């Protein structure tokens, strides 16, 4: 069954959020948008405010999920994260950008790879 990119992305974000919660993150917000940027998941891990970029792929035809995080995308993530932090001054001052990829294993099960502090 073929799903749209939007459906695949939303499903990946849902799976990623559950994965993060299982690994000690507290999800605060999802799909935060401002002009020029979006953050898929905003979470808290201990005393750190974490901004998470979720990437999903059905195949490696177009590269790995992390290869889609370009320098331009990192710049937009940083800008959006700083705006969010300024708008929420009571949240932790320590900030971090993480990325998580969601792909399918041989049996169709979700496979996760989390990279902390991508930039």
PyMOL commands that set and color helices and strands:
alter all, ss='L'
color gray80, all
select helices_A, chain A and resi 5-22+65-68+71-87
alter helices_A, ss='H'
color red, helices_A
select strands_A, chain A and resi 26-34+37-45+48-56+94-104+110-115
alter strands_A, ss='S'
color yellow, strands_A
deselect
rebuild
show_as cartoon
